[in-house]
């Protein structure tokens, strides 16, 4: 299953229920169905959203799936500042996102920079 930029109706920077920076994404019906199934099957795992440009892939964000997400309204939050949330939303809105939904590798990432 693959979710692409074509499945994203909108993405906006904002804040979560705790006032922390977040990205709010609205998916079309196909995207919502794919996202619901993938999140239900992968709770506790990371899901990478990857920008593919000129054959090169770069991870835009890789949040941990906390719960099944249905309905086509998605929120990405945690460890980002408002500028990063805005940049992520901009990339998602641009329709250049290809987000494969296959878990290829899992690793623990620490909070230290570099």
N, CA, C and O of each residue as an XYZ file, in Angstrom:
456
protein
N       0.844     -1.179      0.000
C       0.000      0.000      0.000
C       0.884      1.235      0.000
O       1.888      1.297      0.709
N       0.505      2.201     -0.791
C       1.284      3.430     -0.858
C       0.366      4.632     -0.846
O      -0.656      4.661     -1.531
N       0.738      5.609     -0.067
C       0.030      6.873      0.016
C       0.912      7.903     -0.670
O       2.095      8.006     -0.346
N       0.365      8.669     -1.613
C       1.157      9.668     -2.323
C       0.608     11.062     -2.070
O      -0.440     11.234     -1.448
N       1.334     12.045     -2.562
C       0.899     13.429     -2.437
C      -0.464     13.667     -3.060
O      -1.168     14.599     -2.671
N      -0.847     12.832     -4.028
C      -2.163     12.972     -4.656
C      -3.298     12.697     -3.682
O      -4.420     13.159     -3.894
N      -3.019     11.948     -2.613
C      -4.047     11.621     -1.629
C      -4.200     12.693     -0.557
O      -5.091     12.601      0.288
N      -3.339     13.706     -0.584
C      -3.383     14.767      0.430
C      -4.185     15.940     -0.118
O      -3.803     16.561     -1.110
N      -5.308     16.235      0.545
C      -6.122     17.390      0.155
C      -5.538     18.686      0.693
O      -5.586     19.719      0.024
N      -4.979     18.633      1.915
C      -4.436     19.840      2.535
C      -3.509     19.442      3.668
O      -3.664     18.371      4.254
N      -2.548     20.298      3.978
C      -1.660     20.132      5.125
C      -1.338     21.521      5.646
O      -0.909     22.393      4.892
N      -1.549     21.721      6.944
C      -1.326     23.031      7.552
C      -0.577     22.878      8.861
O      -0.813     21.935      9.617
N       0.328     23.811      9.124
C       0.993     23.856     10.425
C      -0.006     24.395     11.441
O      -0.851     25.226     11.108
N       0.092     23.930     12.655
C      -0.780     24.388     13.727
C      -0.244     23.902     15.056
O       0.967     23.788     15.245
N      -1.147     23.618     15.971
C      -0.759     23.167     17.295
C      -1.641     22.007     17.711
O      -2.799     21.913     17.303
N      -1.073     21.110     18.541
C      -1.859     19.991     19.047
C      -2.658     20.423     20.276
O      -2.659     21.599     20.639
N      -3.334     19.471     20.910
C      -4.193     19.776     22.056
C      -3.418     20.285     23.266
O      -4.012     20.842     24.190
N      -2.085     20.100     23.273
C      -1.245     20.584     24.371
C      -0.530     21.886     24.029
O       0.277     22.378     24.817
N      -0.822     22.442     22.863
C      -0.194     23.689     22.442
C       1.161     23.517     21.787
O       1.847     24.505     21.524
N       1.564     22.278     21.518
C       2.848     22.017     20.856
C       2.667     22.095     19.340
O       1.585     21.791     18.837
N       3.708     22.496     18.603
C       3.612     22.558     17.139
C       3.224     21.210     16.546
O       3.648     20.159     17.026
N       2.413     21.260     15.498
C       1.923     20.049     14.842
C       1.631     20.344     13.378
O       1.550     21.502     12.968
N       1.475     19.293     12.606
C       1.042     19.401     11.217
C      -0.296     18.679     11.112
O      -0.412     17.526     11.528
N      -1.302     19.346     10.560
C      -2.634     18.773     10.379
C      -2.822     18.472      8.904
O      -2.675     19.351      8.055
N      -3.153     17.205      8.602
C      -3.260     16.736      7.222
C      -4.665     16.218      6.978
O      -5.212     15.481      7.800
N      -5.258     16.604      5.840
C      -6.548     16.067      5.409
C      -6.324     15.225      4.163
O      -5.759     15.688      3.172
N      -6.783     13.965      4.235
C      -6.604     13.030      3.132
C      -7.898     12.844      2.352
O      -8.986     13.063      2.884
N      -7.779     12.439      1.089
C      -8.963     12.083      0.315
C      -9.460     10.716      0.790
O      -8.841     10.104      1.661
N     -10.562     10.237      0.232
C     -11.173      8.981      0.691
C     -10.229      7.791      0.533
O     -10.149      6.945      1.424
N      -9.519      7.717     -0.579
C      -8.577      6.619     -0.793
C      -7.442      6.687      0.217
O      -7.082      5.677      0.822
N      -6.883      7.864      0.398
C      -5.806      8.055      1.364
C      -6.245      7.728      2.781
O      -5.494      7.120      3.543
N      -7.465      8.132      3.138
C      -7.991      7.857      4.479
C      -8.107      6.358      4.716
O      -7.778      5.875      5.800
N      -8.567      5.621      3.720
C      -8.711      4.171      3.837
C      -7.351      3.493      4.002
O      -7.183      2.626      4.860
N      -6.395      3.889      3.187
C      -5.045      3.331      3.269
C      -4.436      3.655      4.633
O      -3.873      2.779      5.289
N      -4.549      4.902      5.050
C      -3.939      5.350      6.296
C      -4.540      4.626      7.493
O      -3.815      4.250      8.414
N      -5.850      4.426      7.491
C      -6.509      3.721      8.587
C      -5.961      2.307      8.713
O      -5.623      1.865      9.811
N      -5.873      1.600      7.597
C      -5.398      0.216      7.634
C      -3.941      0.133      8.064
O      -3.586     -0.697      8.901
N      -3.101      0.981      7.503
C      -1.672      0.945      7.828
C      -1.436      1.311      9.285
O      -0.630      0.667      9.957
N      -2.121      2.327      9.784
C      -1.921      2.701     11.184
C      -2.459      1.632     12.129
O      -1.862      1.388     13.177
N      -3.561      0.997     11.786
C      -4.107     -0.075     12.627
C      -3.125     -1.241     12.723
O      -2.997     -1.861     13.779
N      -2.441     -1.535     11.637
C      -1.528     -2.673     11.591
C      -0.138     -2.382     12.161
O       0.655     -3.304     12.347
N       0.164     -1.110     12.439
C       1.537     -0.749     12.808
C       1.647      0.158     14.027
O       2.574      0.964     14.104
N       0.733      0.048     14.973
C       0.785      0.866     16.190
C       2.107      0.626     16.906
O       2.544     -0.512     17.075
N       2.736      1.727     17.325
C       4.017      1.651     18.024
C       5.225      1.671     17.115
O       6.356      1.732     17.598
N       5.017      1.621     15.818
C       6.119      1.645     14.851
C       6.212      3.028     14.212
O       5.270      3.816     14.279
N       7.347      3.312     13.598
C       7.529      4.577     12.879
C       7.017      4.449     11.461
O       7.099      3.384     10.849
N       6.490      5.545     10.947
C       6.067      5.615      9.558
C       6.807      6.784      8.920
O       6.579      7.938      9.284
N       7.681      6.496      7.984
C       8.454      7.546      7.335
C       7.658      8.156      6.193
O       7.041      7.443      5.401
N       7.677      9.468      6.115
C       7.139     10.196      4.977
C       8.357     10.704      4.218
O       9.194     11.426      4.759
N       8.432     10.310      2.959
C       9.652     10.503      2.190
C       9.400     11.394      0.980
O       8.456     11.172      0.222
N      10.244     12.395      0.806
C      10.218     13.254     -0.372
C      11.167     12.651     -1.400
O      12.351     12.462     -1.123
N      10.647     12.351     -2.582
C      11.475     11.802     -3.654
C      11.583     12.877     -4.730
O      10.588     13.283     -5.331
N      12.792     13.317     -4.952
C      13.020     14.372     -5.942
C      14.242     14.006     -6.769
O      15.325     13.778     -6.229
N      14.060     13.950     -8.085
C      15.139     13.610     -9.015
C      15.799     12.298     -8.630
O      17.021     12.169     -8.691
N      14.991     11.325     -8.236
C      15.506     10.008     -7.908
C      16.131      9.872     -6.534
O      16.520      8.771     -6.143
N      16.236     10.972     -5.785
C      16.806     10.925     -4.440
C      15.689     10.994     -3.409
O      14.766     11.801     -3.530
N      15.779     10.148     -2.402
C      14.770     10.105     -1.348
C      15.319     10.734     -0.076
O      16.460     10.486      0.315
N      14.485     11.556      0.565
C      14.851     12.194      1.823
C      13.669     12.086      2.774
O      12.536     12.393      2.405
N      13.940     11.648      4.004
C      12.883     11.526      5.004
C      12.454     12.928      5.432
O      13.274     13.727      5.885
N      11.159     13.218      5.283
C      10.599     14.497      5.712
C      10.302     14.430      7.207
O      10.641     15.346      7.956
N       9.676     13.356      7.629
C       9.358     13.128      9.039
C       9.102     11.641      9.221
O       8.718     10.950      8.277
N       9.314     11.151     10.435
C       9.108      9.728     10.711
C       8.470      9.562     12.091
O       9.116      9.100     13.031
N       7.199      9.944     12.201
C       6.541      9.860     13.510
C       6.196      8.423     13.903
O       6.108      7.534     13.056
N       6.005      8.219     15.204
C       5.551      6.932     15.721
C       4.028      6.910     15.638
O       3.361      7.885     15.985
N       3.494      5.797     15.179
C       2.042      5.634     15.089
C       1.521      5.311     16.485
O       1.867      4.269     17.041
N       0.705      6.174     17.056
C       0.193      5.989     18.424
C      -1.113      5.212     18.460
O      -1.396      4.521     19.439
N      -1.902      5.318     17.413
C      -3.188      4.627     17.377
C      -3.678      4.557     15.935
O      -3.128      5.209     15.048
N      -4.717      3.760     15.713
C      -5.351      3.717     14.398
C      -5.902      5.102     14.098
O      -6.535      5.729     14.948
N      -5.657      5.573     12.884
C      -6.114      6.908     12.488
C      -7.059      6.757     11.310
O      -6.633      6.462     10.194
N      -8.338      6.960     11.563
C      -9.348      6.866     10.518
C      -9.944      8.233     10.229
O      -9.633      9.205     10.917
N     -10.776      8.313      9.241
C     -11.498      9.544      8.948
C     -10.775     10.539      8.073
O     -11.359     11.551      7.685
N      -9.519     10.282      7.749
C      -8.815     11.167      6.832
C      -8.227     12.417      7.446
O      -7.690     13.261      6.727
N      -8.314     12.560      8.764
C      -7.704     13.710      9.442
C      -6.540     13.204     10.272
O      -6.725     12.419     11.202
N      -5.343     13.652      9.936
C      -4.113     13.153     10.525
C      -3.391     14.296     11.215
O      -3.388     15.424     10.722
N      -2.781     14.007     12.356
C      -1.969     15.002     13.048
C      -0.595     14.416     13.320
O      -0.475     13.311     13.851
N       0.440     15.158     12.954
C       1.814     14.792     13.279
C       2.284     15.805     14.314
O       2.246     17.012     14.075
N       2.725     15.311     15.459
C       3.188     16.222     16.507
C       4.341     15.594     17.275
O       4.618     14.402     17.144
N       5.007     16.412     18.074
C       6.113     15.948     18.895
C       7.457     16.340     18.321
O       7.705     16.188     17.125
N       8.308     16.839     19.170
C       9.699     17.207     18.858
C       9.881     17.948     17.538
O      10.738     17.591     16.730
N       9.076     18.974     17.327
C       9.294     19.878     16.193
C       8.965     21.290     16.657
O       8.142     21.493     17.550
N       9.611     22.242     16.044
C       9.299     23.627     16.368
C       8.331     24.165     15.304
O       8.088     23.494     14.301
N       7.775     25.370     15.514
C       6.810     25.893     14.540
C       7.360     26.003     13.114
O       6.621     25.769     12.157
N       8.623     26.348     12.954
C       9.207     26.454     11.603
C       9.276     25.083     10.931
O       9.002     24.960      9.737
N       9.642     24.056     11.696
C       9.693     22.702     11.134
C       8.296     22.215     10.765
O       8.121     21.558      9.738
N       7.301     22.530     11.591
C       5.921     22.153     11.279
C       5.472     22.838      9.994
O       4.824     22.220      9.150
N       5.812     24.103      9.848
C       5.445     24.850      8.640
C       6.132     24.274      7.404
O       5.500     24.118      6.360
N       7.427     23.958      7.518
C       8.161     23.384      6.382
C       7.587     22.028      5.977
O       7.443     21.742      4.788
N       7.256     21.190      6.973
C       6.686     19.874      6.686
C       5.342     20.009      5.989
O       5.070     19.312      5.012
N       4.500     20.908      6.491
C       3.190     21.137      5.864
C       3.353     21.624      4.424
O       2.617     21.195      3.535
N       4.305     22.508      4.195
C       4.559     23.021      2.846
C       4.956     21.890      1.898
O       4.451     21.815      0.777
N       5.854     21.015      2.339
C       6.266     19.883      1.502
C       5.090     18.963      1.203
O       4.948     18.480      0.079
N       4.249     18.718      2.197
C       3.089     17.855      1.995
C       2.077     18.476      1.039
O       1.512     17.784      0.192
N       1.850     19.772      1.173
C       0.912     20.475      0.282
C       1.407     20.497     -1.155
O       0.606     20.505     -2.090
N       2.704     20.507     -1.333
C       3.276     20.600     -2.677
C       2.961     19.373     -3.522
O       3.137     19.392     -4.740
N       2.492     18.302     -2.874
C       2.142     17.105     -3.626
C       3.349     16.300     -4.054
O       3.233     15.409     -4.895
N       4.501     16.599     -3.492
C       5.730     15.897     -3.871
C       6.043     14.759     -2.927
O       7.149     14.221     -2.960
N       5.106     14.383     -2.094
C       5.370     13.368     -1.087
C       5.007     11.987     -1.600
O       3.918     11.777     -2.134
N       5.920     11.054     -1.435
C       5.620      9.644     -1.667
C       5.893      8.933     -0.357
O       7.027      8.931      0.124
N       4.879      8.336      0.220
C       5.045      7.719      1.535
C       4.729      6.237      1.472
O       3.598      5.830      1.735
N       5.719      5.430      1.126
C       5.472      3.991      1.099
C       5.052      3.500      2.477
O       5.569      3.963      3.494
N       4.121      2.570      2.505
C       3.591      2.107      3.770
C       4.107      0.745      4.178
O       3.513      0.090      5.034
N       5.213      0.304      3.577
C       5.801     -0.968      3.966
C       6.857     -0.715      5.036
O       7.717      0.148      4.859
N       6.806     -1.456      6.146
C       7.812     -1.322      7.183
C       9.043     -2.085      6.690
O       9.034     -3.313      6.606
N      10.089     -1.345      6.368
C      11.293     -1.930      5.811
C      12.320     -2.155      6.923
O      13.008     -3.175      6.944
N      12.416     -1.209      7.830
C      13.399     -1.284      8.895
C      12.884     -0.496     10.075
O      12.220      0.526      9.906
N      13.187     -0.966     11.267
C      12.838     -0.246     12.479
C      14.112      0.037     13.243
O      14.994     -0.818     13.322
N      14.217      1.230     13.809
C      15.334      1.546     14.687
C      14.903      2.584     15.697
O      13.961      3.343     15.473
N      15.597      2.602     16.795
C      15.336      3.589     17.836
C      16.214      4.793     17.565
O      17.422      4.663     17.369
N      15.601      5.964     17.555
C      16.314      7.202     17.285
C      16.305      8.034     18.543
O      15.247      8.290     19.117
N      17.480      8.460     18.977
C      17.588      9.266     20.183
C      17.387     10.735     19.888
O      17.408     11.142     18.727
N      17.193     11.539     20.925
C      16.913     12.969     20.732
C      18.141     13.826     20.498
O      17.994     15.024     20.253
N      19.361     13.269     20.561
C      20.547     14.088     20.418
C      20.790     14.454     18.961
O      20.586     13.628     18.072
N      21.231     15.702     18.703
C      21.469     16.136     17.325
C      22.731     15.487     16.759
O      23.618     15.044     17.488
N      22.769     15.450     15.409
C      23.970     14.982     14.738
C      23.914     13.548     14.493
O      24.850     12.980     13.932
